[in-house]
Amino acid sequence: MSSILIKDTTREERERIVAESIGNVNGSCDGCSAGLIEMYQPYIDGVKEIREINMEFRAHYESGIDGPEKADCGYKM
């Protein structure tokens, strides 16, 4: 397969592309694989390209870190 675009693939091929990309879904111990498959469901359904889904994910990603903390200079008045 040379293209993973929706127009060039069948639903079954897209399901296989997602499954192969994520890895061993059944052997995952942390339970996150199901969420990844759910994230790519619009691609499997032929609604959004993988590129669109990845761009949306990156745009909404939060690291959980609010930002750099100020260090105290040690000077007290």
VENWO-V213792 format. One record per residue. RES is the residue in one letter. PHI is phi in whole degrees, 0 to 359 (NA if undefined). OMEGA is omega in whole degrees, -180 to 180 (NA if undefined). D_FIRST is the distance of its C-alpha to the first C-alpha in Angstrom with 1 decimal. Layout:
res=RES phi=PHI omega=OMEGA d_first=D_FIRST
res=RES phi=PHI omega=OMEGA d_first=D_FIRST
//
This chain:
res=M phi=NA omega=-177 d_first=0.0
res=S phi=261 omega=-177 d_first=3.8
res=S phi=227 omega=176 d_first=5.8
res=I phi=251 omega=178 d_first=7.5
res=L phi=294 omega=-179 d_first=10.4
res=I phi=303 omega=-177 d_first=12.3
res=K phi=294 omega=-178 d_first=12.6
res=D phi=256 omega=-176 d_first=8.9
res=T phi=227 omega=173 d_first=8.6
res=T phi=266 omega=178 d_first=11.2
res=R phi=302 omega=-180 d_first=13.7
res=E phi=298 omega=178 d_first=12.8
res=E phi=294 omega=179 d_first=9.2
res=R phi=294 omega=176 d_first=11.0
res=E phi=300 omega=180 d_first=13.6
res=R phi=293 omega=179 d_first=11.6
res=I phi=300 omega=180 d_first=10.1
res=V phi=294 omega=-179 d_first=13.8
res=A phi=299 omega=180 d_first=15.2
res=E phi=292 omega=-179 d_first=13.3
res=S phi=288 omega=-178 d_first=14.2
res=I phi=282 omega=180 d_first=17.8
res=G phi=107 omega=-176 d_first=18.4
res=N phi=284 omega=-178 d_first=21.0
res=V phi=294 omega=-177 d_first=22.2
res=N phi=289 omega=-178 d_first=24.9
res=G phi=268 omega=-178 d_first=26.3
res=S phi=287 omega=-178 d_first=26.9
res=C phi=261 omega=-175 d_first=30.6
res=D phi=264 omega=175 d_first=31.0
res=G phi=78 omega=-177 d_first=29.7
res=C phi=277 omega=-177 d_first=27.6
res=S phi=299 omega=179 d_first=24.2
res=A phi=299 omega=178 d_first=25.2
res=G phi=294 omega=178 d_first=25.9
res=L phi=292 omega=179 d_first=22.5
res=I phi=296 omega=178 d_first=20.8
res=E phi=298 omega=179 d_first=23.4
res=M phi=298 omega=-178 d_first=22.7
res=Y phi=267 omega=180 d_first=19.0
res=Q phi=301 omega=177 d_first=20.1
res=P phi=301 omega=176 d_first=20.2
res=Y phi=290 omega=180 d_first=16.5
res=I phi=301 omega=-180 d_first=15.9
res=D phi=284 omega=180 d_first=18.6
res=G phi=83 omega=-177 d_first=17.0
res=V phi=266 omega=-178 d_first=20.0
res=K phi=227 omega=176 d_first=18.9
res=E phi=285 omega=178 d_first=16.0
res=I phi=304 omega=-180 d_first=15.5
res=R phi=303 omega=180 d_first=17.2
res=E phi=297 omega=-179 d_first=20.2
res=I phi=296 omega=179 d_first=20.6
res=N phi=297 omega=179 d_first=20.7
res=M phi=295 omega=178 d_first=23.1
res=E phi=296 omega=179 d_first=25.3
res=F phi=297 omega=-180 d_first=25.5
res=R phi=297 omega=-179 d_first=26.5
res=A phi=292 omega=-177 d_first=29.1
res=H phi=253 omega=-177 d_first=30.7
res=Y phi=292 omega=175 d_first=30.6
res=E phi=234 omega=-176 d_first=34.1
res=S phi=278 omega=-177 d_first=35.0
res=G phi=90 omega=178 d_first=38.2
res=I phi=259 omega=-177 d_first=40.3
res=D phi=289 omega=-179 d_first=42.7
res=G phi=146 omega=-178 d_first=43.2
res=P phi=293 omega=177 d_first=45.4
res=E phi=267 omega=178 d_first=48.7
res=K phi=285 omega=176 d_first=51.8
res=A phi=271 omega=178 d_first=53.8
res=D phi=283 omega=-178 d_first=57.5
res=C phi=282 omega=178 d_first=59.5
res=G phi=88 omega=-180 d_first=62.3
res=Y phi=277 omega=-180 d_first=64.9
res=K phi=243 omega=178 d_first=67.1
res=M phi=263 omega=NA d_first=69.8
//
